[in-house]
Each structure stands twice: as structure tokens, then as C-alpha cells.
Amino acid sequence: MAVVPKRRVSKTRGLKRRTHYKVKLATPIKDKNGNWKLPHTISKETGNYK
């Protein structure tokens, strides 16, 4: 036999449970030139990777 929930879980309660799934965005860092760039990318001007 399968397990059946006693009560229906509301939409709000289900969404509250999923609040921990977040997307982490990369924070920009300063290049050697002083320009802001995303980490782990190659600079087009200098060719440096950081």
C-alpha cells in the first residue's frame, strides 16, 4: 500500500518549504586596470585570467 497524506499541503506552505533553493550570483571584482569584471573570466584588453 502507498502512503497517503492525511491533509492537503497548501500552496503557501509548499512555497515556504522551497525558500532555501536560491541562486547565487557571481560578485564582480576589480581587474588590474581598475575595471569591474566577473570572476573566472579572461580580460579582453590584458588577456589576464583571474
N, CA, C and O atoms as a Maestro MAE file, in Angstrom:
{
 s_m_m2io_version
 :::
 2.0.0
}

f_m_ct {
 s_m_title
 :::
 protein
 m_atom[200] {
  # First column is atom index #
  i_m_mmod_type
  r_m_x_coord
  r_m_y_coord
  r_m_z_coord
  i_m_residue_number
  s_m_chain_name
  s_m_pdb_residue_name
  s_m_pdb_atom_name
  i_m_atomic_number
  :::
  1 25 0.829 -1.187 0.000 1 A "MET " " N  " 7
  2 3 0.000 0.000 0.000 1 A "MET " " CA " 6
  3 2 0.872 1.248 0.000 1 A "MET " " C  " 6
  4 15 1.965 1.271 0.566 1 A "MET " " O  " 8
  5 25 0.365 2.264 -0.640 2 A "ALA " " N  " 7
  6 3 1.092 3.522 -0.710 2 A "ALA " " CA " 6
  7 2 0.721 4.421 0.463 2 A "ALA " " C  " 6
  8 15 -0.374 4.325 1.018 2 A "ALA " " O  " 8
  9 25 1.639 5.281 0.823 3 A "VAL " " N  " 7
  10 3 1.381 6.235 1.900 3 A "VAL " " CA " 6
  11 2 0.605 7.410 1.314 3 A "VAL " " C  " 6
  12 15 0.979 7.968 0.282 3 A "VAL " " O  " 8
  13 25 -0.483 7.774 1.991 4 A "VAL " " N  " 7
  14 3 -1.340 8.861 1.527 4 A "VAL " " CA " 6
  15 2 -1.311 9.964 2.571 4 A "VAL " " C  " 6
  16 15 -1.492 9.682 3.755 4 A "VAL " " O  " 8
  17 25 -1.085 11.235 2.166 5 A "PRO " " N  " 7
  18 3 -1.081 12.319 3.144 5 A "PRO " " CA " 6
  19 2 -2.456 12.507 3.775 5 A "PRO " " C  " 6
  20 15 -3.479 12.382 3.102 5 A "PRO " " O  " 8
  21 25 -2.474 12.810 5.083 6 A "LYS " " N  " 7
  22 3 -3.748 12.998 5.782 6 A "LYS " " CA " 6
  23 2 -4.442 14.267 5.322 6 A "LYS " " C  " 6
  24 15 -5.661 14.294 5.154 6 A "LYS " " O  " 8
  25 25 -3.652 15.327 5.118 7 A "ARG " " N  " 7
  26 3 -4.236 16.611 4.714 7 A "ARG " " CA " 6
  27 2 -3.484 17.162 3.526 7 A "ARG " " C  " 6
  28 15 -2.325 16.822 3.288 7 A "ARG " " O  " 8
  29 25 -4.160 18.016 2.785 8 A "ARG " " N  " 7
  30 3 -3.561 18.657 1.618 8 A "ARG " " CA " 6
  31 2 -2.587 19.730 2.090 8 A "ARG " " C  " 6
  32 15 -2.889 20.480 3.019 8 A "ARG " " O  " 8
  33 25 -1.440 19.804 1.465 9 A "VAL " " N  " 7
  34 3 -0.466 20.848 1.786 9 A "VAL " " CA " 6
  35 2 -0.811 22.070 0.947 9 A "VAL " " C  " 6
  36 15 -0.906 21.983 -0.277 9 A "VAL " " O  " 8
  37 25 -0.999 23.209 1.607 10 A "SER " " N  " 7
  38 3 -1.394 24.424 0.901 10 A "SER " " CA " 6
  39 2 -0.255 24.936 0.018 10 A "SER " " C  " 6
  40 15 0.906 24.571 0.204 10 A "SER " " O  " 8
  41 25 -0.608 25.781 -0.940 11 A "LYS " " N  " 7
  42 3 0.395 26.353 -1.861 11 A "LYS " " CA " 6
  43 2 1.429 27.173 -1.088 11 A "LYS " " C  " 6
  44 15 2.625 27.105 -1.371 11 A "LYS " " O  " 8
  45 25 0.952 27.947 -0.110 12 A "THR " " N  " 7
  46 3 1.850 28.794 0.666 12 A "THR " " CA " 6
  47 2 2.841 27.957 1.454 12 A "THR " " C  " 6
  48 15 4.027 28.284 1.510 12 A "THR " " O  " 8
  49 25 2.368 26.890 2.057 13 A "ARG " " N  " 7
  50 3 3.247 26.050 2.864 13 A "ARG " " CA " 6
  51 2 4.300 25.363 1.996 13 A "ARG " " C  " 6
  52 15 5.457 25.230 2.394 13 A "ARG " " O  " 8
  53 25 3.883 24.927 0.798 14 A "GLY " " N  " 7
  54 3 4.836 24.308 -0.118 14 A "GLY " " CA " 6
  55 2 5.898 25.283 -0.585 14 A "GLY " " C  " 6
  56 15 7.070 24.929 -0.711 14 A "GLY " " O  " 8
  57 25 5.475 26.525 -0.844 15 A "LEU " " N  " 7
  58 3 6.430 27.546 -1.289 15 A "LEU " " CA " 6
  59 2 7.380 27.946 -0.163 15 A "LEU " " C  " 6
  60 15 8.551 28.229 -0.413 15 A "LEU " " O  " 8
  61 25 6.887 27.973 1.065 16 A "LYS " " N  " 7
  62 3 7.750 28.290 2.209 16 A "LYS " " CA " 6
  63 2 8.850 27.247 2.357 16 A "LYS " " C  " 6
  64 15 9.979 27.573 2.725 16 A "LYS " " O  " 8
  65 25 8.521 26.010 2.073 17 A "ARG " " N  " 7
  66 3 9.495 24.939 2.193 17 A "ARG " " CA " 6
  67 2 10.600 25.084 1.151 17 A "ARG " " C  " 6
  68 15 11.719 24.614 1.357 17 A "ARG " " O  " 8
  69 25 10.289 25.723 0.051 18 A "ARG " " N  " 7
  70 3 11.256 25.848 -1.047 18 A "ARG " " CA " 6
  71 2 12.037 27.158 -1.016 18 A "ARG " " C  " 6
  72 15 12.704 27.491 -1.995 18 A "ARG " " O  " 8
  73 25 11.972 27.907 0.081 19 A "THR " " N  " 7
  74 3 12.680 29.192 0.133 19 A "THR " " CA " 6
  75 2 14.184 29.025 0.215 19 A "THR " " C  " 6
  76 15 14.917 29.987 -0.012 19 A "THR " " O  " 8
  77 25 14.667 27.830 0.532 20 A "HIS " " N  " 7
  78 3 16.102 27.628 0.691 20 A "HIS " " CA " 6
  79 2 16.806 27.416 -0.640 20 A "HIS " " C  " 6
  80 15 18.036 27.441 -0.692 20 A "HIS " " O  " 8
  81 25 16.051 27.207 -1.722 21 A "TYR " " N  " 7
  82 3 16.665 27.000 -3.032 21 A "TYR " " CA " 6
  83 2 16.906 28.363 -3.653 21 A "TYR " " C  " 6
  84 15 15.992 28.955 -4.227 21 A "TYR " " O  " 8
  85 25 18.115 28.861 -3.544 22 A "LYS " " N  " 7
  86 3 18.429 30.193 -4.044 22 A "LYS " " CA " 6
  87 2 19.535 30.111 -5.082 22 A "LYS " " C  " 6
  88 15 20.356 29.194 -5.067 22 A "LYS " " O  " 8
  89 25 19.542 31.075 -5.972 23 A "VAL " " N  " 7
  90 3 20.588 31.166 -6.981 23 A "VAL " " CA " 6
  91 2 21.638 32.135 -6.464 23 A "VAL " " C  " 6
  92 15 21.321 33.267 -6.099 23 A "VAL " " O  " 8
  93 25 22.894 31.688 -6.433 24 A "LYS " " N  " 7
  94 3 23.977 32.572 -6.006 24 A "LYS " " CA " 6
  95 2 24.620 33.181 -7.250 24 A "LYS " " C  " 6
  96 15 25.117 32.463 -8.117 24 A "LYS " " O  " 8
  97 25 24.605 34.491 -7.328 25 A "LEU " " N  " 7
  98 3 25.198 35.192 -8.463 25 A "LEU " " CA " 6
  99 2 26.645 35.530 -8.146 25 A "LEU " " C  " 6
  100 15 27.008 35.765 -6.993 25 A "LEU " " O  " 8
  101 25 27.455 35.548 -9.178 26 A "ALA " " N  " 7
  102 3 28.864 35.896 -9.013 26 A "ALA " " CA " 6
  103 2 28.982 37.392 -8.728 26 A "ALA " " C  " 6
  104 15 28.327 38.205 -9.380 26 A "ALA " " O  " 8
  105 25 29.822 37.754 -7.747 27 A "THR " " N  " 7
  106 3 30.008 39.167 -7.423 27 A "THR " " CA " 6
  107 2 31.173 39.713 -8.245 27 A "THR " " C  " 6
  108 15 32.218 39.069 -8.333 27 A "THR " " O  " 8
  109 25 31.007 40.883 -8.845 28 A "PRO " " N  " 7
  110 3 32.087 41.458 -9.657 28 A "PRO " " CA " 6
  111 2 33.315 41.798 -8.809 28 A "PRO " " C  " 6
  112 15 33.197 42.139 -7.632 28 A "PRO " " O  " 8
  113 25 34.494 41.700 -9.426 29 A "ILE " " N  " 7
  114 3 35.747 42.055 -8.766 29 A "ILE " " CA " 6
  115 2 36.488 43.056 -9.643 29 A "ILE " " C  " 6
  116 15 36.185 43.200 -10.827 29 A "ILE " " O  " 8
  117 25 37.463 43.747 -9.050 30 A "LYS " " N  " 7
  118 3 38.229 44.736 -9.818 30 A "LYS " " CA " 6
  119 2 39.386 44.055 -10.536 30 A "LYS " " C  " 6
  120 15 40.082 43.211 -9.971 30 A "LYS " " O  " 8
  121 25 39.575 44.441 -11.794 31 A "ASP " " N  " 7
  122 3 40.664 43.930 -12.611 31 A "ASP " " CA " 6
  123 2 41.931 44.719 -12.288 31 A "ASP " " C  " 6
  124 15 41.885 45.669 -11.506 31 A "ASP " " O  " 8
  125 25 43.059 44.334 -12.884 32 A "LYS " " N  " 7
  126 3 44.312 45.078 -12.675 32 A "LYS " " CA " 6
  127 2 44.206 46.497 -13.216 32 A "LYS " " C  " 6
  128 15 44.883 47.405 -12.734 32 A "LYS " " O  " 8
  129 25 43.352 46.682 -14.222 33 A "ASN " " N  " 7
  130 3 43.148 48.020 -14.791 33 A "ASN " " CA " 6
  131 2 42.233 48.875 -13.926 33 A "ASN " " C  " 6
  132 15 42.133 50.084 -14.136 33 A "ASN " " O  " 8
  133 25 41.571 48.264 -12.963 34 A "GLY " " N  " 7
  134 3 40.610 49.002 -12.142 34 A "GLY " " CA " 6
  135 2 39.193 48.863 -12.650 34 A "GLY " " C  " 6
  136 15 38.272 49.463 -12.095 34 A "GLY " " O  " 8
  137 25 39.001 48.066 -13.717 35 A "ASN " " N  " 7
  138 3 37.659 47.859 -14.255 35 A "ASN " " CA " 6
  139 2 36.974 46.727 -13.506 35 A "ASN " " C  " 6
  140 15 37.633 45.799 -13.036 35 A "ASN " " O  " 8
  141 25 35.653 46.803 -13.396 36 A "TRP " " N  " 7
  142 3 34.886 45.738 -12.766 36 A "TRP " " CA " 6
  143 2 34.641 44.629 -13.768 36 A "TRP " " C  " 6
  144 15 34.324 44.887 -14.929 36 A "TRP " " O  " 8
  145 25 34.791 43.382 -13.312 37 A "LYS " " N  " 7
  146 3 34.524 42.241 -14.179 37 A "LYS " " CA " 6
  147 2 34.036 41.076 -13.338 37 A "LYS " " C  " 6
  148 15 34.185 41.081 -12.116 37 A "LYS " " O  " 8
  149 25 33.456 40.083 -13.987 38 A "LEU " " N  " 7
  150 3 33.014 38.886 -13.284 38 A "LEU " " CA " 6
  151 2 34.214 37.977 -13.041 38 A "LEU " " C  " 6
  152 15 35.125 37.936 -13.867 38 A "LEU " " O  " 8
  153 25 34.236 37.249 -11.930 39 A "PRO " " N  " 7
  154 3 35.368 36.363 -11.652 39 A "PRO " " CA " 6
  155 2 35.422 35.192 -12.617 39 A "PRO " " C  " 6
  156 15 34.406 34.814 -13.201 39 A "PRO " " O  " 8
  157 25 36.591 34.625 -12.783 40 A "HIS " " N  " 7
  158 3 36.843 33.462 -13.638 40 A "HIS " " CA " 6
  159 2 36.536 33.752 -15.106 40 A "HIS " " C  " 6
  160 15 35.990 32.907 -15.816 40 A "HIS " " O  " 8
  161 25 36.888 34.941 -15.546 41 A "THR " " N  " 7
  162 3 36.772 35.295 -16.962 41 A "THR " " CA " 6
  163 2 38.084 35.923 -17.411 41 A "THR " " C  " 6
  164 15 38.872 36.395 -16.591 41 A "THR " " O  " 8
  165 25 38.306 35.924 -18.703 42 A "ILE " " N  " 7
  166 3 39.534 36.488 -19.265 42 A "ILE " " CA " 6
  167 2 39.255 37.924 -19.695 42 A "ILE " " C  " 6
  168 15 38.245 38.207 -20.340 42 A "ILE " " O  " 8
  169 25 40.161 38.824 -19.329 43 A "SER " " N  " 7
  170 3 40.037 40.213 -19.728 43 A "SER " " CA " 6
  171 2 40.397 40.330 -21.207 43 A "SER " " C  " 6
  172 15 41.419 39.800 -21.644 43 A "SER " " O  " 8
  173 25 39.560 41.020 -21.974 44 A "LYS " " N  " 7
  174 3 39.817 41.175 -23.413 44 A "LYS " " CA " 6
  175 2 41.003 42.109 -23.676 44 A "LYS " " C  " 6
  176 15 41.721 41.941 -24.661 44 A "LYS " " O  " 8
  177 25 41.205 43.096 -22.789 45 A "GLU " " N  " 7
  178 3 42.266 44.065 -23.002 45 A "GLU " " CA " 6
  179 2 43.640 43.502 -22.641 45 A "GLU " " C  " 6
  180 15 44.581 43.612 -23.428 45 A "GLU " " O  " 8
  181 25 43.762 42.900 -21.457 46 A "THR " " N  " 7
  182 3 45.069 42.438 -20.980 46 A "THR " " CA " 6
  183 2 45.301 40.959 -21.209 46 A "THR " " C  " 6
  184 15 46.449 40.519 -21.279 46 A "THR " " O  " 8
  185 25 44.219 40.171 -21.328 47 A "GLY " " N  " 7
  186 3 44.358 38.733 -21.502 47 A "GLY " " CA " 6
  187 2 44.610 38.002 -20.198 47 A "GLY " " C  " 6
  188 15 44.919 36.810 -20.198 47 A "GLY " " O  " 8
  189 25 44.479 38.716 -19.078 48 A "ASN " " N  " 7
  190 3 44.685 38.096 -17.757 48 A "ASN " " CA " 6
  191 2 43.460 37.312 -17.338 48 A "ASN " " C  " 6
  192 15 42.329 37.707 -17.623 48 A "ASN " " O  " 8
  193 25 43.688 36.210 -16.667 49 A "TYR " " N  " 7
  194 3 42.603 35.393 -16.130 49 A "TYR " " CA " 6
  195 2 42.661 35.447 -14.620 49 A "TYR " " C  " 6
  196 15 43.715 35.215 -14.027 49 A "TYR " " O  " 8
  197 25 41.545 35.749 -13.997 50 A "LYS " " N  " 7
  198 3 41.520 35.794 -12.534 50 A "LYS " " CA " 6
  199 2 40.196 35.300 -12.039 50 A "LYS " " C  " 6
  200 15 39.966 35.255 -10.830 50 A "LYS " " O  " 8
  :::
 }
 m_bond[199] {
  # First column is bond index #
  i_m_from
  i_m_to
  i_m_order
  :::
  1 1 2 1
  2 2 3 1
  3 3 4 2
  4 3 5 1
  5 5 6 1
  6 6 7 1
  7 7 8 2
  8 7 9 1
  9 9 10 1
  10 10 11 1
  11 11 12 2
  12 11 13 1
  13 13 14 1
  14 14 15 1
  15 15 16 2
  16 15 17 1
  17 17 18 1
  18 18 19 1
  19 19 20 2
  20 19 21 1
  21 21 22 1
  22 22 23 1
  23 23 24 2
  24 23 25 1
  25 25 26 1
  26 26 27 1
  27 27 28 2
  28 27 29 1
  29 29 30 1
  30 30 31 1
  31 31 32 2
  32 31 33 1
  33 33 34 1
  34 34 35 1
  35 35 36 2
  36 35 37 1
  37 37 38 1
  38 38 39 1
  39 39 40 2
  40 39 41 1
  41 41 42 1
  42 42 43 1
  43 43 44 2
  44 43 45 1
  45 45 46 1
  46 46 47 1
  47 47 48 2
  48 47 49 1
  49 49 50 1
  50 50 51 1
  51 51 52 2
  52 51 53 1
  53 53 54 1
  54 54 55 1
  55 55 56 2
  56 55 57 1
  57 57 58 1
  58 58 59 1
  59 59 60 2
  60 59 61 1
  61 61 62 1
  62 62 63 1
  63 63 64 2
  64 63 65 1
  65 65 66 1
  66 66 67 1
  67 67 68 2
  68 67 69 1
  69 69 70 1
  70 70 71 1
  71 71 72 2
  72 71 73 1
  73 73 74 1
  74 74 75 1
  75 75 76 2
  76 75 77 1
  77 77 78 1
  78 78 79 1
  79 79 80 2
  80 79 81 1
  81 81 82 1
  82 82 83 1
  83 83 84 2
  84 83 85 1
  85 85 86 1
  86 86 87 1
  87 87 88 2
  88 87 89 1
  89 89 90 1
  90 90 91 1
  91 91 92 2
  92 91 93 1
  93 93 94 1
  94 94 95 1
  95 95 96 2
  96 95 97 1
  97 97 98 1
  98 98 99 1
  99 99 100 2
  100 99 101 1
  101 101 102 1
  102 102 103 1
  103 103 104 2
  104 103 105 1
  105 105 106 1
  106 106 107 1
  107 107 108 2
  108 107 109 1
  109 109 110 1
  110 110 111 1
  111 111 112 2
  112 111 113 1
  113 113 114 1
  114 114 115 1
  115 115 116 2
  116 115 117 1
  117 117 118 1
  118 118 119 1
  119 119 120 2
  120 119 121 1
  121 121 122 1
  122 122 123 1
  123 123 124 2
  124 123 125 1
  125 125 126 1
  126 126 127 1
  127 127 128 2
  128 127 129 1
  129 129 130 1
  130 130 131 1
  131 131 132 2
  132 131 133 1
  133 133 134 1
  134 134 135 1
  135 135 136 2
  136 135 137 1
  137 137 138 1
  138 138 139 1
  139 139 140 2
  140 139 141 1
  141 141 142 1
  142 142 143 1
  143 143 144 2
  144 143 145 1
  145 145 146 1
  146 146 147 1
  147 147 148 2
  148 147 149 1
  149 149 150 1
  150 150 151 1
  151 151 152 2
  152 151 153 1
  153 153 154 1
  154 154 155 1
  155 155 156 2
  156 155 157 1
  157 157 158 1
  158 158 159 1
  159 159 160 2
  160 159 161 1
  161 161 162 1
  162 162 163 1
  163 163 164 2
  164 163 165 1
  165 165 166 1
  166 166 167 1
  167 167 168 2
  168 167 169 1
  169 169 170 1
  170 170 171 1
  171 171 172 2
  172 171 173 1
  173 173 174 1
  174 174 175 1
  175 175 176 2
  176 175 177 1
  177 177 178 1
  178 178 179 1
  179 179 180 2
  180 179 181 1
  181 181 182 1
  182 182 183 1
  183 183 184 2
  184 183 185 1
  185 185 186 1
  186 186 187 1
  187 187 188 2
  188 187 189 1
  189 189 190 1
  190 190 191 1
  191 191 192 2
  192 191 193 1
  193 193 194 1
  194 194 195 1
  195 195 196 2
  196 195 197 1
  197 197 198 1
  198 198 199 1
  199 199 200 2
  :::
 }
}
